[in-house]
């Protein structure tokens, strides 16, 4: 099953139900629309997120895979993106959290959703934590 096969129904349900997806009732989701680092094409991924004040935080877990997800590489190359949260569409700028901030945000997410801690045990890589800040024009 490809990401598109998996993500398509989730994106459709998200958009049809004001940002709610039944299978993720306990974990808030947002839709991240980003630009491909090589292709320049836009892609959309449903991602679990953590609200941190007026920022949105996402985690490049890829289920504990040994490699980062493609969307992470795309955000590093092209940090300007769009997110959908509920019925709101927000232009954002992505930044990889480092040091104490990364640790604080990661621990907060693991405490809210212990599955994230399990992802960490499956891989030798440090799972990137990405902060999405609302863009100001």
Residue, then its C-alpha position, 0 to 999 in steps of 0.5 A: x500500500x502506498x502513502x497515497x493509498x493510505x493518506x487519501x481516505x484520511x484526507x477525504x474524511x478530515x476535509x468532510x468532517x471539519x478536521x475529525x477522523x474517526x480512527x484518530x479520535x484521541x490524537x489531533x491531526x492536521x493536514x500538511x501541504x508542502x512542496x517536494x524538494x526535488x519534484x517541486x510538486x505539492x503533497x499533502x500528508x495527515x500528521x499527528x500534532x501537538x499544540x504548543x501555544x500558537x504553534x503546531x508541532x509535528x514529529x517525523x516518526x515514520x512509525x520508527x523507520x530507520x529513515x526520515x519521512x519524505x515530507x520532512x526532507x521537503x520541509x527542510x528544503x522548502x520550509x514554507x507550507x500550509x496546514x489545515x487544522x479543523x476548518x482553518x487553513x494556515x500558512x506556516x514556516x517550518x523549523x526543526x526544534x533542537x536541544x532542550x526545546x526538542x526534548x520538551x516537545x518530544x516528552x510532551x507528545x510521548x506523555x500524551x501519546x505513548x505510541x510515539x515513545x515506541x517509535x523511538x525504540x524502533x530506530x537508532x535515529x533521533x526523530x525530528x521535531x518540527x515547529x510550524x509557526x504561523x506566517x505573518x505577511 
